[in-house]
Amino acid sequence: MHDLLATLTFNYVTASGNKTLRQHWASRYRDRNHWRTRVFAQAALSCAPRLADPIKRRVVVTRFGKRLLDHDNYVAGLKPLLDALTDNRLIWDDRMEYLDLVTEQGKLDPGSKPHMVVHIYDA
């Protein structure tokens, strides 16, 4: 059983991998900085423990968007979020030896806005 360390909720969703790959470098840089700031704020609100040593963590990302993305496109679009988690030391690195990534998607209920929920567990 994995112990839940933090739950981060975002009123945004990451762009698809195809959209991210086609972005201008300046736009991609700006997007990365936005995610870094969002993760920092959510980590502070949830009192998420920061890593001091290389430890493996399990991260469950659930995306609720207007449409479902194919798996490869969804995972590729998570790169700015994973980088922000790394920069804020919520995960050590996004390599498989330090990260057990689980991705889930759901369709929005009528009247709901796109959002993402990230659960971080001890691996």
Disulfide bonds with the S-S distance in Angstrom:
none
